[in-house]
């Protein structure tokens, strides 16, 4: 089942980018008992997103765009967020 944070991440990214591909992967179980594990089961995520908004943007610009779209989630509500953002290829 998708948790509340994962659902919120997905909703915010769909609204911001209308992605052609979006995966929100909860990696929290892999980090159980490690630094940043708050016990919520929603502390570490990987986002794989493909959207036309990322065309002609650097990797850093893409990551900043995703972080802006997510507001206070990265760094405050989620300990770690890995972002794989790309533009669709022809």
PDB file with one MODEL, atoms N, CA, C and O in Angstrom:
MODEL        1
ATOM      1  N   UNK A   1       0.841  -1.187   0.000  1.00  0.00           N
ATOM      2  CA  UNK A   1       0.000   0.000   0.000  1.00  0.00           C
ATOM      3  C   UNK A   1       0.884   1.247   0.000  1.00  0.00           C
ATOM      4  O   UNK A   1       1.910   1.280   0.679  1.00  0.00           O
ATOM      5  N   UNK A   2       0.500   2.245  -0.739  1.00  0.00           N
ATOM      6  CA  UNK A   2       1.224   3.499  -0.809  1.00  0.00           C
ATOM      7  C   UNK A   2       0.873   4.339   0.412  1.00  0.00           C
ATOM      8  O   UNK A   2      -0.300   4.552   0.719  1.00  0.00           O
ATOM      9  N   UNK A   3       1.916   4.818   1.109  1.00  0.00           N
ATOM     10  CA  UNK A   3       1.695   5.620   2.296  1.00  0.00           C
ATOM     11  C   UNK A   3       1.249   7.029   1.959  1.00  0.00           C
ATOM     12  O   UNK A   3       1.171   7.409   0.790  1.00  0.00           O
ATOM     13  N   UNK A   4       0.961   7.794   2.989  1.00  0.00           N
ATOM     14  CA  UNK A   4       0.447   9.137   2.770  1.00  0.00           C
ATOM     15  C   UNK A   4       1.491  10.065   2.161  1.00  0.00           C
ATOM     16  O   UNK A   4       1.159  10.872   1.293  1.00  0.00           O
ATOM     17  N   UNK A   5       2.752   9.968   2.600  1.00  0.00           N
ATOM     18  CA  UNK A   5       3.796  10.821   2.046  1.00  0.00           C
ATOM     19  C   UNK A   5       4.036  10.458   0.586  1.00  0.00           C
ATOM     20  O   UNK A   5       4.160  11.345  -0.259  1.00  0.00           O
ATOM     21  N   UNK A   6       4.103   9.174   0.285  1.00  0.00           N
ATOM     22  CA  UNK A   6       4.305   8.731  -1.099  1.00  0.00           C
ATOM     23  C   UNK A   6       3.166   9.219  -1.989  1.00  0.00           C
ATOM     24  O   UNK A   6       3.407   9.668  -3.110  1.00  0.00           O
ATOM     25  N   UNK A   7       1.949   9.137  -1.508  1.00  0.00           N
ATOM     26  CA  UNK A   7       0.792   9.615  -2.276  1.00  0.00           C
ATOM     27  C   UNK A   7       0.863  11.112  -2.508  1.00  0.00           C
ATOM     28  O   UNK A   7       0.539  11.595  -3.593  1.00  0.00           O
ATOM     29  N   UNK A   8       1.286  11.844  -1.495  1.00  0.00           N
ATOM     30  CA  UNK A   8       1.404  13.292  -1.626  1.00  0.00           C
ATOM     31  C   UNK A   8       2.500  13.663  -2.624  1.00  0.00           C
ATOM     32  O   UNK A   8       2.321  14.570  -3.437  1.00  0.00           O
ATOM     33  N   UNK A   9       3.638  12.961  -2.562  1.00  0.00           N
ATOM     34  CA  UNK A   9       4.722  13.194  -3.524  1.00  0.00           C
ATOM     35  C   UNK A   9       4.205  12.973  -4.941  1.00  0.00           C
ATOM     36  O   UNK A   9       4.422  13.801  -5.825  1.00  0.00           O
ATOM     37  N   UNK A  10       3.525  11.855  -5.150  1.00  0.00           N
ATOM     38  CA  UNK A  10       3.001  11.535  -6.482  1.00  0.00           C
ATOM     39  C   UNK A  10       2.023  12.609  -6.958  1.00  0.00           C
ATOM     40  O   UNK A  10       2.116  13.067  -8.097  1.00  0.00           O
ATOM     41  N   UNK A  11       1.104  13.005  -6.114  1.00  0.00           N
ATOM     42  CA  UNK A  11       0.103  14.003  -6.497  1.00  0.00           C
ATOM     43  C   UNK A  11       0.759  15.338  -6.851  1.00  0.00           C
ATOM     44  O   UNK A  11       0.417  15.942  -7.867  1.00  0.00           O
ATOM     45  N   UNK A  12       1.690  15.800  -6.029  1.00  0.00           N
ATOM     46  CA  UNK A  12       2.357  17.078  -6.280  1.00  0.00           C
ATOM     47  C   UNK A  12       3.138  17.060  -7.592  1.00  0.00           C
ATOM     48  O   UNK A  12       3.120  18.035  -8.343  1.00  0.00           O
ATOM     49  N   UNK A  13       3.824  15.952  -7.865  1.00  0.00           N
ATOM     50  CA  UNK A  13       4.616  15.864  -9.093  1.00  0.00           C
ATOM     51  C   UNK A  13       3.728  15.740 -10.324  1.00  0.00           C
ATOM     52  O   UNK A  13       4.047  16.301 -11.373  1.00  0.00           O
ATOM     53  N   UNK A  14       2.630  15.021 -10.213  1.00  0.00           N
ATOM     54  CA  UNK A  14       1.691  14.934 -11.348  1.00  0.00           C
ATOM     55  C   UNK A  14       1.107  16.310 -11.671  1.00  0.00           C
ATOM     56  O   UNK A  14       0.990  16.687 -12.837  1.00  0.00           O
ATOM     57  N   UNK A  15       0.744  17.050 -10.629  1.00  0.00           N
ATOM     58  CA  UNK A  15       0.175  18.383 -10.836  1.00  0.00           C
ATOM     59  C   UNK A  15       1.198  19.352 -11.418  1.00  0.00           C
ATOM     60  O   UNK A  15       0.859  20.165 -12.278  1.00  0.00           O
ATOM     61  N   UNK A  16       2.439  19.275 -10.961  1.00  0.00           N
ATOM     62  CA  UNK A  16       3.466  20.225 -11.376  1.00  0.00           C
ATOM     63  C   UNK A  16       4.012  19.948 -12.781  1.00  0.00           C
ATOM     64  O   UNK A  16       4.334  20.880 -13.518  1.00  0.00           O
ATOM     65  N   UNK A  17       4.117  18.656 -13.152  1.00  0.00           N
ATOM     66  CA  UNK A  17       4.849  18.315 -14.370  1.00  0.00           C
ATOM     67  C   UNK A  17       4.073  17.501 -15.406  1.00  0.00           C
ATOM     68  O   UNK A  17       4.556  17.353 -16.528  1.00  0.00           O
ATOM     69  N   UNK A  18       2.918  16.976 -15.087  1.00  0.00           N
ATOM     70  CA  UNK A  18       2.192  16.080 -16.003  1.00  0.00           C
ATOM     71  C   UNK A  18       3.157  15.078 -16.632  1.00  0.00           C
ATOM     72  O   UNK A  18       3.295  15.033 -17.854  1.00  0.00           O
ATOM     73  N   UNK A  19       3.819  14.281 -15.812  1.00  0.00           N
ATOM     74  CA  UNK A  19       4.888  13.415 -16.319  1.00  0.00           C
ATOM     75  C   UNK A  19       4.393  12.302 -17.239  1.00  0.00           C
ATOM     76  O   UNK A  19       3.266  11.823 -17.120  1.00  0.00           O
ATOM     77  N   UNK A  20       5.270  11.910 -18.155  1.00  0.00           N
ATOM     78  CA  UNK A  20       4.995  10.762 -19.011  1.00  0.00           C
ATOM     79  C   UNK A  20       5.371   9.466 -18.291  1.00  0.00           C
ATOM     80  O   UNK A  20       4.922   8.385 -18.674  1.00  0.00           O
ATOM     81  N   UNK A  21       6.183   9.578 -17.262  1.00  0.00           N
ATOM     82  CA  UNK A  21       6.549   8.442 -16.409  1.00  0.00           C
ATOM     83  C   UNK A  21       6.770   8.978 -15.005  1.00  0.00           C
ATOM     84  O   UNK A  21       7.397  10.021 -14.819  1.00  0.00           O
ATOM     85  N   UNK A  22       6.249   8.254 -14.015  1.00  0.00           N
ATOM     86  CA  UNK A  22       6.460   8.632 -12.625  1.00  0.00           C
ATOM     87  C   UNK A  22       6.436   7.392 -11.748  1.00  0.00           C
ATOM     88  O   UNK A  22       5.476   6.621 -11.759  1.00  0.00           O
ATOM     89  N   UNK A  23       7.497   7.218 -10.999  1.00  0.00           N
ATOM     90  CA  UNK A  23       7.574   6.157  -9.995  1.00  0.00           C
ATOM     91  C   UNK A  23       8.019   6.805  -8.689  1.00  0.00           C
ATOM     92  O   UNK A  23       9.014   7.530  -8.657  1.00  0.00           O
ATOM     93  N   UNK A  24       7.292   6.547  -7.631  1.00  0.00           N
ATOM     94  CA  UNK A  24       7.680   6.981  -6.299  1.00  0.00           C
ATOM     95  C   UNK A  24       7.946   5.700  -5.515  1.00  0.00           C
ATOM     96  O   UNK A  24       7.026   4.951  -5.186  1.00  0.00           O
ATOM     97  N   UNK A  25       9.208   5.468  -5.228  1.00  0.00           N
ATOM     98  CA  UNK A  25       9.635   4.208  -4.608  1.00  0.00           C
ATOM     99  C   UNK A  25      10.006   4.469  -3.157  1.00  0.00           C
ATOM    100  O   UNK A  25      10.864   5.302  -2.864  1.00  0.00           O
ATOM    101  N   UNK A  26       9.355   3.754  -2.258  1.00  0.00           N
ATOM    102  CA  UNK A  26       9.646   3.889  -0.834  1.00  0.00           C
ATOM    103  C   UNK A  26      10.821   2.979  -0.497  1.00  0.00           C
ATOM    104  O   UNK A  26      10.695   1.755  -0.510  1.00  0.00           O
ATOM    105  N   UNK A  27      11.958   3.587  -0.196  1.00  0.00           N
ATOM    106  CA  UNK A  27      13.181   2.848   0.149  1.00  0.00           C
ATOM    107  C   UNK A  27      13.385   2.745   1.653  1.00  0.00           C
ATOM    108  O   UNK A  27      14.439   2.288   2.096  1.00  0.00           O
ATOM    109  N   UNK A  28      12.418   3.152   2.435  1.00  0.00           N
ATOM    110  CA  UNK A  28      12.589   3.264   3.877  1.00  0.00           C
ATOM    111  C   UNK A  28      12.979   1.951   4.544  1.00  0.00           C
ATOM    112  O   UNK A  28      13.787   1.960   5.473  1.00  0.00           O
ATOM    113  N   UNK A  29      12.434   0.832   4.103  1.00  0.00           N
ATOM    114  CA  UNK A  29      12.736  -0.457   4.734  1.00  0.00           C
ATOM    115  C   UNK A  29      14.225  -0.796   4.627  1.00  0.00           C
ATOM    116  O   UNK A  29      14.776  -1.458   5.507  1.00  0.00           O
ATOM    117  N   UNK A  30      14.871  -0.347   3.561  1.00  0.00           N
ATOM    118  CA  UNK A  30      16.307  -0.597   3.383  1.00  0.00           C
ATOM    119  C   UNK A  30      17.146   0.184   4.396  1.00  0.00           C
ATOM    120  O   UNK A  30      18.314  -0.138   4.616  1.00  0.00           O
ATOM    121  N   UNK A  31      16.554   1.209   5.012  1.00  0.00           N
ATOM    122  CA  UNK A  31      17.287   2.090   5.918  1.00  0.00           C
ATOM    123  C   UNK A  31      16.813   1.965   7.360  1.00  0.00           C
ATOM    124  O   UNK A  31      17.154   2.797   8.201  1.00  0.00           O
ATOM    125  N   UNK A  32      16.032   0.933   7.649  1.00  0.00           N
ATOM    126  CA  UNK A  32      15.501   0.716   8.995  1.00  0.00           C
ATOM    127  C   UNK A  32      16.651   0.669  10.002  1.00  0.00           C
ATOM    128  O   UNK A  32      17.601  -0.098   9.847  1.00  0.00           O
ATOM    129  N   UNK A  33      16.543   1.495  11.021  1.00  0.00           N
ATOM    130  CA  UNK A  33      17.556   1.523  12.071  1.00  0.00           C
ATOM    131  C   UNK A  33      18.754   2.393  11.747  1.00  0.00           C
ATOM    132  O   UNK A  33      19.633   2.559  12.593  1.00  0.00           O
ATOM    133  N   UNK A  34      18.817   2.950  10.554  1.00  0.00           N
ATOM    134  CA  UNK A  34      19.928   3.819  10.155  1.00  0.00           C
ATOM    135  C   UNK A  34      19.599   5.267  10.473  1.00  0.00           C
ATOM    136  O   UNK A  34      18.486   5.590  10.890  1.00  0.00           O
ATOM    137  N   UNK A  35      20.570   6.124  10.273  1.00  0.00           N
ATOM    138  CA  UNK A  35      20.380   7.558  10.466  1.00  0.00           C
ATOM    139  C   UNK A  35      19.225   8.053   9.602  1.00  0.00           C
ATOM    140  O   UNK A  35      19.124   7.707   8.425  1.00  0.00           O
ATOM    141  N   UNK A  36      18.370   8.850  10.187  1.00  0.00           N
ATOM    142  CA  UNK A  36      17.245   9.418   9.446  1.00  0.00           C
ATOM    143  C   UNK A  36      15.996   8.567   9.458  1.00  0.00           C
ATOM    144  O   UNK A  36      14.938   9.027   9.028  1.00  0.00           O
ATOM    145  N   UNK A  37      16.088   7.328   9.941  1.00  0.00           N
ATOM    146  CA  UNK A  37      14.898   6.476  10.017  1.00  0.00           C
ATOM    147  C   UNK A  37      14.082   6.911  11.230  1.00  0.00           C
ATOM    148  O   UNK A  37      14.474   6.673  12.372  1.00  0.00           O
ATOM    149  N   UNK A  38      12.962   7.540  10.973  1.00  0.00           N
ATOM    150  CA  UNK A  38      12.135   8.048  12.069  1.00  0.00           C
ATOM    151  C   UNK A  38      11.090   7.043  12.547  1.00  0.00           C
ATOM    152  O   UNK A  38      10.289   7.350  13.430  1.00  0.00           O
ATOM    153  N   UNK A  39      11.098   5.852  11.970  1.00  0.00           N
ATOM    154  CA  UNK A  39      10.147   4.825  12.369  1.00  0.00           C
ATOM    155  C   UNK A  39       8.807   4.918  11.672  1.00  0.00           C
ATOM    156  O   UNK A  39       7.939   4.073  11.890  1.00  0.00           O
ATOM    157  N   UNK A  40       8.620   5.928  10.839  1.00  0.00           N
ATOM    158  CA  UNK A  40       7.338   6.122  10.162  1.00  0.00           C
ATOM    159  C   UNK A  40       7.157   5.178   8.976  1.00  0.00           C
ATOM    160  O   UNK A  40       6.035   4.946   8.526  1.00  0.00           O
ATOM    161  N   UNK A  41       8.273   4.634   8.470  1.00  0.00           N
ATOM    162  CA  UNK A  41       8.202   3.817   7.268  1.00  0.00           C
ATOM    163  C   UNK A  41       8.141   4.671   6.013  1.00  0.00           C
ATOM    164  O   UNK A  41       7.963   4.145   4.914  1.00  0.00           O
ATOM    165  N   UNK A  42       8.289   5.990   6.165  1.00  0.00           N
ATOM    166  CA  UNK A  42       8.271   6.913   5.030  1.00  0.00           C
ATOM    167  C   UNK A  42       9.359   7.972   5.200  1.00  0.00           C
ATOM    168  O   UNK A  42       9.078   9.170   5.234  1.00  0.00           O
ATOM    169  N   UNK A  43      10.602   7.510   5.306  1.00  0.00           N
ATOM    170  CA  UNK A  43      11.709   8.431   5.538  1.00  0.00           C
ATOM    171  C   UNK A  43      12.668   8.543   4.354  1.00  0.00           C
ATOM    172  O   UNK A  43      13.397   9.528   4.243  1.00  0.00           O
ATOM    173  N   UNK A  44      12.674   7.542   3.467  1.00  0.00           N
ATOM    174  CA  UNK A  44      13.602   7.506   2.332  1.00  0.00           C
ATOM    175  C   UNK A  44      12.843   7.128   1.059  1.00  0.00           C
ATOM    176  O   UNK A  44      12.135   6.121   1.026  1.00  0.00           O
ATOM    177  N   UNK A  45      12.999   7.950   0.004  1.00  0.00           N
ATOM    178  CA  UNK A  45      12.296   7.692  -1.256  1.00  0.00           C
ATOM    179  C   UNK A  45      13.221   7.895  -2.448  1.00  0.00           C
ATOM    180  O   UNK A  45      14.200   8.639  -2.387  1.00  0.00           O
ATOM    181  N   UNK A  46      12.879   7.211  -3.532  1.00  0.00           N
ATOM    182  CA  UNK A  46      13.466   7.469  -4.836  1.00  0.00           C
ATOM    183  C   UNK A  46      12.327   7.885  -5.751  1.00  0.00           C
ATOM    184  O   UNK A  46      11.276   7.245  -5.779  1.00  0.00           O
ATOM    185  N   UNK A  47      12.542   8.966  -6.504  1.00  0.00           N
ATOM    186  CA  UNK A  47      11.569   9.434  -7.480  1.00  0.00           C
ATOM    187  C   UNK A  47      12.188   9.290  -8.858  1.00  0.00           C
ATOM    188  O   UNK A  47      13.269   9.816  -9.121  1.00  0.00           O
ATOM    189  N   UNK A  48      11.500   8.574  -9.735  1.00  0.00           N
ATOM    190  CA  UNK A  48      11.890   8.470 -11.141  1.00  0.00           C
ATOM    191  C   UNK A  48      10.801   9.195 -11.914  1.00  0.00           C
ATOM    192  O   UNK A  48       9.643   8.777 -11.915  1.00  0.00           O
ATOM    193  N   UNK A  49      11.183  10.286 -12.573  1.00  0.00           N
ATOM    194  CA  UNK A  49      10.190  11.112 -13.256  1.00  0.00           C
ATOM    195  C   UNK A  49      10.703  11.522 -14.629  1.00  0.00           C
ATOM    196  O   UNK A  49      11.864  11.894 -14.802  1.00  0.00           O
ATOM    197  N   UNK A  50       9.803  11.440 -15.593  1.00  0.00           N
ATOM    198  CA  UNK A  50      10.104  11.860 -16.962  1.00  0.00           C
ATOM    199  C   UNK A  50       9.021  12.852 -17.368  1.00  0.00           C
ATOM    200  O   UNK A  50       7.830  12.547 -17.315  1.00  0.00           O
ATOM    201  N   UNK A  51       9.456  14.048 -17.777  1.00  0.00           N
ATOM    202  CA  UNK A  51       8.499  15.087 -18.155  1.00  0.00           C
ATOM    203  C   UNK A  51       9.139  16.055 -19.151  1.00  0.00           C
ATOM    204  O   UNK A  51      10.345  16.297 -19.119  1.00  0.00           O
ATOM    205  N   UNK A  52       8.316  16.589 -20.018  1.00  0.00           N
ATOM    206  CA  UNK A  52       8.814  17.532 -21.018  1.00  0.00           C
ATOM    207  C   UNK A  52       9.370  18.801 -20.373  1.00  0.00           C
ATOM    208  O   UNK A  52      10.202  19.477 -20.977  1.00  0.00           O
ATOM    209  N   UNK A  53       8.936  19.133 -19.176  1.00  0.00           N
ATOM    210  CA  UNK A  53       9.428  20.324 -18.479  1.00  0.00           C
ATOM    211  C   UNK A  53      10.934  20.254 -18.222  1.00  0.00           C
ATOM    212  O   UNK A  53      11.573  21.281 -17.995  1.00  0.00           O
ATOM    213  N   UNK A  54      11.499  19.046 -18.258  1.00  0.00           N
ATOM    214  CA  UNK A  54      12.923  18.872 -17.974  1.00  0.00           C
ATOM    215  C   UNK A  54      13.808  18.984 -19.223  1.00  0.00           C
ATOM    216  O   UNK A  54      15.032  18.907 -19.118  1.00  0.00           O
ATOM    217  N   UNK A  55      13.207  19.164 -20.388  1.00  0.00           N
ATOM    218  CA  UNK A  55      13.983  19.289 -21.624  1.00  0.00           C
ATOM    219  C   UNK A  55      14.918  20.488 -21.518  1.00  0.00           C
ATOM    220  O   UNK A  55      14.530  21.550 -21.031  1.00  0.00           O
ATOM    221  N   UNK A  56      16.134  20.308 -21.972  1.00  0.00           N
ATOM    222  CA  UNK A  56      17.150  21.376 -21.986  1.00  0.00           C
ATOM    223  C   UNK A  56      17.507  21.901 -20.597  1.00  0.00           C
ATOM    224  O   UNK A  56      17.991  23.026 -20.469  1.00  0.00           O
ATOM    225  N   UNK A  57      17.275  21.107 -19.564  1.00  0.00           N
ATOM    226  CA  UNK A  57      17.646  21.482 -18.199  1.00  0.00           C
ATOM    227  C   UNK A  57      18.791  20.582 -17.731  1.00  0.00           C
ATOM    228  O   UNK A  57      18.859  19.409 -18.099  1.00  0.00           O
ATOM    229  N   UNK A  58      19.680  21.138 -16.925  1.00  0.00           N
ATOM    230  CA  UNK A  58      20.769  20.338 -16.360  1.00  0.00           C
ATOM    231  C   UNK A  58      20.206  19.418 -15.276  1.00  0.00           C
ATOM    232  O   UNK A  58      19.079  19.602 -14.818  1.00  0.00           O
ATOM    233  N   UNK A  59      20.992  18.440 -14.876  1.00  0.00           N
ATOM    234  CA  UNK A  59      20.583  17.521 -13.814  1.00  0.00           C
ATOM    235  C   UNK A  59      20.247  18.308 -12.547  1.00  0.00           C
ATOM    236  O   UNK A  59      19.248  18.031 -11.884  1.00  0.00           O
ATOM    237  N   UNK A  60      21.087  19.288 -12.216  1.00  0.00           N
ATOM    238  CA  UNK A  60      20.857  20.089 -11.016  1.00  0.00           C
ATOM    239  C   UNK A  60      19.572  20.908 -11.131  1.00  0.00           C
ATOM    240  O   UNK A  60      18.812  20.992 -10.166  1.00  0.00           O
ATOM    241  N   UNK A  61      19.319  21.504 -12.278  1.00  0.00           N
ATOM    242  CA  UNK A  61      18.077  22.266 -12.474  1.00  0.00           C
ATOM    243  C   UNK A  61      16.858  21.361 -12.329  1.00  0.00           C
ATOM    244  O   UNK A  61      15.857  21.759 -11.733  1.00  0.00           O
ATOM    245  N   UNK A  62      16.935  20.150 -12.870  1.00  0.00           N
ATOM    246  CA  UNK A  62      15.817  19.199 -12.757  1.00  0.00           C
ATOM    247  C   UNK A  62      15.552  18.856 -11.300  1.00  0.00           C
ATOM    248  O   UNK A  62      14.402  18.827 -10.863  1.00  0.00           O
ATOM    249  N   UNK A  63      16.624  18.595 -10.544  1.00  0.00           N
ATOM    250  CA  UNK A  63      16.462  18.259  -9.131  1.00  0.00           C
ATOM    251  C   UNK A  63      15.864  19.428  -8.356  1.00  0.00           C
ATOM    252  O   UNK A  63      15.007  19.233  -7.495  1.00  0.00           O
ATOM    253  N   UNK A  64      16.311  20.631  -8.659  1.00  0.00           N
ATOM    254  CA  UNK A  64      15.757  21.807  -7.987  1.00  0.00           C
ATOM    255  C   UNK A  64      14.281  21.984  -8.316  1.00  0.00           C
ATOM    256  O   UNK A  64      13.494  22.355  -7.445  1.00  0.00           O
ATOM    257  N   UNK A  65      13.899  21.726  -9.555  1.00  0.00           N
ATOM    258  CA  UNK A  65      12.492  21.828  -9.955  1.00  0.00           C
ATOM    259  C   UNK A  65      11.625  20.853  -9.159  1.00  0.00           C
ATOM    260  O   UNK A  65      10.549  21.210  -8.679  1.00  0.00           O
ATOM    261  N   UNK A  66      12.107  19.620  -9.029  1.00  0.00           N
ATOM    262  CA  UNK A  66      11.367  18.601  -8.280  1.00  0.00           C
ATOM    263  C   UNK A  66      11.279  19.009  -6.809  1.00  0.00           C
ATOM    264  O   UNK A  66      10.206  18.945  -6.209  1.00  0.00           O
ATOM    265  N   UNK A  67      12.395  19.424  -6.235  1.00  0.00           N
ATOM    266  CA  UNK A  67      12.385  19.832  -4.827  1.00  0.00           C
ATOM    267  C   UNK A  67      11.431  20.997  -4.589  1.00  0.00           C
ATOM    268  O   UNK A  67      10.708  21.003  -3.592  1.00  0.00           O
ATOM    269  N   UNK A  68      11.414  21.984  -5.484  1.00  0.00           N
ATOM    270  CA  UNK A  68      10.485  23.115  -5.347  1.00  0.00           C
ATOM    271  C   UNK A  68       9.034  22.632  -5.384  1.00  0.00           C
ATOM    272  O   UNK A  68       8.201  23.082  -4.597  1.00  0.00           O
ATOM    273  N   UNK A  69       8.745  21.726  -6.292  1.00  0.00           N
ATOM    274  CA  UNK A  69       7.379  21.215  -6.422  1.00  0.00           C
ATOM    275  C   UNK A  69       6.928  20.473  -5.161  1.00  0.00           C
ATOM    276  O   UNK A  69       5.736  20.425  -4.856  1.00  0.00           O
ATOM    277  N   UNK A  70       7.880  19.901  -4.436  1.00  0.00           N
ATOM    278  CA  UNK A  70       7.550  19.110  -3.248  1.00  0.00           C
ATOM    279  C   UNK A  70       7.508  19.925  -1.963  1.00  0.00           C
ATOM    280  O   UNK A  70       7.169  19.392  -0.907  1.00  0.00           O
ATOM    281  N   UNK A  71       7.846  21.202  -2.034  1.00  0.00           N
ATOM    282  CA  UNK A  71       7.729  22.064  -0.859  1.00  0.00           C
ATOM    283  C   UNK A  71       8.558  21.601   0.322  1.00  0.00           C
ATOM    284  O   UNK A  71       9.774  21.448   0.216  1.00  0.00           O
ATOM    285  N   UNK A  72       7.890  21.377   1.461  1.00  0.00           N
ATOM    286  CA  UNK A  72       8.603  21.036   2.691  1.00  0.00           C
ATOM    287  C   UNK A  72       8.868  19.541   2.850  1.00  0.00           C
ATOM    288  O   UNK A  72       9.385  19.119   3.884  1.00  0.00           O
ATOM    289  N   UNK A  73       8.527  18.740   1.857  1.00  0.00           N
ATOM    290  CA  UNK A  73       8.718  17.294   2.004  1.00  0.00           C
ATOM    291  C   UNK A  73      10.200  16.932   2.066  1.00  0.00           C
ATOM    292  O   UNK A  73      10.617  16.288   3.029  1.00  0.00           O
ATOM    293  N   UNK A  74      11.021  17.320   1.071  1.00  0.00           N
ATOM    294  CA  UNK A  74      12.441  16.942   1.147  1.00  0.00           C
ATOM    295  C   UNK A  74      13.152  17.685   2.279  1.00  0.00           C
ATOM    296  O   UNK A  74      13.046  18.905   2.404  1.00  0.00           O
ATOM    297  N   UNK A  75      13.870  16.931   3.090  1.00  0.00           N
ATOM    298  CA  UNK A  75      14.679  17.538   4.137  1.00  0.00           C
ATOM    299  C   UNK A  75      13.950  17.820   5.431  1.00  0.00           C
ATOM    300  O   UNK A  75      14.581  17.945   6.480  1.00  0.00           O
ATOM    301  N   UNK A  76      12.635  17.922   5.379  1.00  0.00           N
ATOM    302  CA  UNK A  76      11.889  18.184   6.605  1.00  0.00           C
ATOM    303  C   UNK A  76      10.992  17.013   6.972  1.00  0.00           C
ATOM    304  O   UNK A  76      11.041  16.507   8.093  1.00  0.00           O
ATOM    305  N   UNK A  77      10.173  16.588   6.019  1.00  0.00           N
ATOM    306  CA  UNK A  77       9.266  15.466   6.291  1.00  0.00           C
ATOM    307  C   UNK A  77       9.841  14.146   5.828  1.00  0.00           C
ATOM    308  O   UNK A  77       9.425  13.087   6.298  1.00  0.00           O
ATOM    309  N   UNK A  78      10.796  14.198   4.909  1.00  0.00           N
ATOM    310  CA  UNK A  78      11.470  13.002   4.393  1.00  0.00           C
ATOM    311  C   UNK A  78      12.964  13.220   4.573  1.00  0.00           C
ATOM    312  O   UNK A  78      13.486  14.276   4.217  1.00  0.00           O
ATOM    313  N   UNK A  79      13.647  12.237   5.117  1.00  0.00           N
ATOM    314  CA  UNK A  79      15.078  12.361   5.386  1.00  0.00           C
ATOM    315  C   UNK A  79      15.910  12.351   4.112  1.00  0.00           C
ATOM    316  O   UNK A  79      16.845  13.141   3.976  1.00  0.00           O
ATOM    317  N   UNK A  80      15.577  11.459   3.174  1.00  0.00           N
ATOM    318  CA  UNK A  80      16.377  11.324   1.959  1.00  0.00           C
ATOM    319  C   UNK A  80      15.466  11.135   0.753  1.00  0.00           C
ATOM    320  O   UNK A  80      14.503  10.370   0.788  1.00  0.00           O
ATOM    321  N   UNK A  81      15.803  11.861  -0.323  1.00  0.00           N
ATOM    322  CA  UNK A  81      15.047  11.778  -1.560  1.00  0.00           C
ATOM    323  C   UNK A  81      16.031  11.714  -2.724  1.00  0.00           C
ATOM    324  O   UNK A  81      16.736  12.683  -3.005  1.00  0.00           O
ATOM    325  N   UNK A  82      16.073  10.573  -3.393  1.00  0.00           N
ATOM    326  CA  UNK A  82      16.905  10.426  -4.575  1.00  0.00           C
ATOM    327  C   UNK A  82      16.013  10.760  -5.783  1.00  0.00           C
ATOM    328  O   UNK A  82      14.890  10.267  -5.892  1.00  0.00           O
ATOM    329  N   UNK A  83      16.534  11.605  -6.687  1.00  0.00           N
ATOM    330  CA  UNK A  83      15.740  12.064  -7.826  1.00  0.00           C
ATOM    331  C   UNK A  83      16.426  11.677  -9.111  1.00  0.00           C
ATOM    332  O   UNK A  83      17.592  11.997  -9.338  1.00  0.00           O
ATOM    333  N   UNK A  84      15.670  10.973  -9.958  1.00  0.00           N
ATOM    334  CA  UNK A  84      16.120  10.635 -11.317  1.00  0.00           C
ATOM    335  C   UNK A  84      15.121  11.292 -12.262  1.00  0.00           C
ATOM    336  O   UNK A  84      14.072  10.728 -12.571  1.00  0.00           O
ATOM    337  N   UNK A  85      15.470  12.500 -12.716  1.00  0.00           N
ATOM    338  CA  UNK A  85      14.555  13.281 -13.561  1.00  0.00           C
ATOM    339  C   UNK A  85      15.119  13.362 -14.972  1.00  0.00           C
ATOM    340  O   UNK A  85      16.307  13.617 -15.168  1.00  0.00           O
ATOM    341  N   UNK A  86      14.239  13.138 -15.959  1.00  0.00           N
ATOM    342  CA  UNK A  86      14.671  13.196 -17.346  1.00  0.00           C
ATOM    343  C   UNK A  86      13.535  13.709 -18.223  1.00  0.00           C
ATOM    344  O   UNK A  86      12.375  13.759 -17.815  1.00  0.00           O
ATOM    345  N   UNK A  87      13.911  14.085 -19.435  1.00  0.00           N
ATOM    346  CA  UNK A  87      12.927  14.498 -20.430  1.00  0.00           C
ATOM    347  C   UNK A  87      12.667  13.307 -21.332  1.00  0.00           C
ATOM    348  O   UNK A  87      13.555  12.478 -21.525  1.00  0.00           O
ATOM    349  N   UNK A  88      11.460  13.204 -21.891  1.00  0.00           N
ATOM    350  CA  UNK A  88      11.165  12.105 -22.824  1.00  0.00           C
ATOM    351  C   UNK A  88      12.088  12.184 -24.037  1.00  0.00           C
ATOM    352  O   UNK A  88      12.445  13.270 -24.496  1.00  0.00           O
ATOM    353  N   UNK A  89      12.462  11.028 -24.540  1.00  0.00           N
ATOM    354  CA  UNK A  89      13.257  10.981 -25.764  1.00  0.00           C
ATOM    355  C   UNK A  89      12.331  10.694 -26.935  1.00  0.00           C
ATOM    356  O   UNK A  89      11.273  10.086 -26.771  1.00  0.00           O
ATOM    357  N   UNK A  90      12.728  11.128 -28.092  1.00  0.00           N
ATOM    358  CA  UNK A  90      11.876  10.983 -29.283  1.00  0.00           C
ATOM    359  C   UNK A  90      11.671   9.558 -29.682  1.00  0.00           C
ATOM    360  O   UNK A  90      10.978   9.285 -30.662  1.00  0.00           O
TER     361      UNK A  90
ENDMDL
END
